[in-house]
């Protein structure tokens, strides 16, 4: 990334930043510039997917807060990583048990 002095330069190169088209004090257009269609399309699709996922999480949290009458409690930034690790551990134990193995798990010493 040494080619770009800052993130703003990268955004400008990718044509993701809005235009600043102003003449005689009037703003004419603030639409994104044309260019890098494949990159822009990919980034926009990723952003929409993330927005939909975040929106679903927000709505789920609101549902539980209203249903249970509780206040919002942030579970931490690594909540989903911990959650997926626990799920994976349970899934793998079940898989080994289904294959006929007795499984005992103990954490490795750090």
C-alpha positions as CSV (number, residue, x, y, z in Angstrom):
1,X,0.0,0.0,0.0
2,X,3.0,2.3,-0.2
3,X,1.7,3.5,-3.5
4,X,-1.0,5.5,-1.7
5,X,0.0,8.0,1.0
6,X,-3.4,7.7,2.7
7,X,-6.7,5.9,2.7
8,X,-8.3,9.0,1.0
9,X,-5.9,8.6,-2.0
10,X,-6.9,4.9,-2.3
11,X,-10.6,5.9,-2.3
12,X,-10.0,8.5,-4.9
13,X,-8.1,6.1,-7.1
14,X,-10.9,3.6,-6.8
15,X,-13.4,6.3,-7.7
16,X,-15.4,5.6,-4.5
17,X,-15.2,9.1,-3.1
18,X,-18.0,11.6,-4.1
19,X,-17.1,14.3,-6.5
20,X,-16.7,17.9,-5.3
21,X,-18.0,19.7,-8.3
22,X,-18.6,23.3,-7.4
23,X,-18.7,26.4,-9.6
24,X,-19.6,29.9,-8.5
25,X,-20.6,28.7,-5.1
26,X,-23.1,26.2,-6.5
27,X,-22.6,22.4,-6.0
28,X,-23.4,20.6,-9.2
29,X,-22.9,16.9,-8.7
30,X,-21.8,14.8,-5.8
31,X,-22.3,11.4,-7.5
32,X,-19.4,9.0,-7.6
33,X,-17.1,9.3,-10.5
34,X,-17.0,6.7,-13.3
35,X,-14.1,4.3,-13.3
36,X,-13.1,1.0,-11.8
37,X,-16.5,-0.5,-12.5
38,X,-15.5,-4.1,-11.3
39,X,-13.9,-2.8,-8.1
40,X,-16.8,-0.4,-7.4
41,X,-19.4,-3.1,-8.0
42,X,-17.6,-5.6,-5.8
43,X,-17.2,-3.1,-3.0
44,X,-20.8,-2.0,-3.2
45,X,-22.1,-5.6,-3.1
46,X,-19.9,-6.3,-0.1
47,X,-21.2,-3.2,1.7
48,X,-24.9,-4.2,1.0
49,X,-24.3,-7.7,2.3
50,X,-22.7,-6.3,5.5
51,X,-25.5,-3.8,5.9
52,X,-28.1,-6.5,5.6
53,X,-26.3,-8.7,8.1
54,X,-25.8,-5.8,10.6
55,X,-29.5,-4.8,10.2
56,X,-30.6,-8.3,11.0
57,X,-28.4,-8.3,14.1
58,X,-29.7,-5.0,15.2
59,X,-33.3,-6.0,14.7
60,X,-32.7,-9.3,16.6
61,X,-31.2,-7.3,19.5
62,X,-34.2,-4.9,19.6
63,X,-36.6,-7.8,19.6
64,X,-35.0,-9.4,22.6
65,X,-34.7,-6.1,24.5
66,X,-38.4,-5.3,23.9
67,X,-39.5,-8.9,24.6
68,X,-37.5,-9.3,27.8
69,X,-37.6,-5.7,28.9
70,X,-33.8,-5.5,29.2
71,X,-31.3,-2.9,28.4
72,X,-28.7,-3.4,25.6
73,X,-25.5,-5.1,26.7
74,X,-22.6,-5.2,24.4
75,X,-21.2,-8.8,24.3
76,X,-17.8,-7.7,23.1
77,X,-16.1,-7.5,19.8
78,X,-14.9,-11.1,19.9
79,X,-18.4,-12.5,20.8
80,X,-19.0,-14.1,17.4
81,X,-15.5,-15.5,17.2
82,X,-16.0,-17.1,20.6
83,X,-19.4,-18.3,19.6
84,X,-18.2,-19.9,16.4
85,X,-15.4,-21.6,18.3
86,X,-17.8,-23.1,20.8
87,X,-20.1,-24.3,18.0
88,X,-17.2,-25.8,16.1
89,X,-16.0,-27.6,19.2
90,X,-19.4,-29.1,19.9
91,X,-19.8,-30.1,16.2
92,X,-16.5,-31.8,16.1
93,X,-17.1,-33.7,19.4
94,X,-20.5,-34.9,18.0
95,X,-18.8,-36.0,14.8
96,X,-16.2,-38.0,16.6
97,X,-18.8,-39.5,18.9
98,X,-20.9,-40.5,15.8
99,X,-17.8,-42.2,14.4
100,X,-17.4,-44.3,17.6
101,X,-14.8,-42.4,19.6
102,X,-14.9,-41.3,23.2
103,X,-13.8,-37.7,23.3
104,X,-12.3,-35.8,26.3
105,X,-11.2,-32.2,25.7
106,X,-8.8,-30.2,27.8
107,X,-7.2,-26.9,26.8
108,X,-3.6,-26.7,25.9
109,X,-1.2,-25.0,28.3
110,X,-0.2,-21.7,27.0
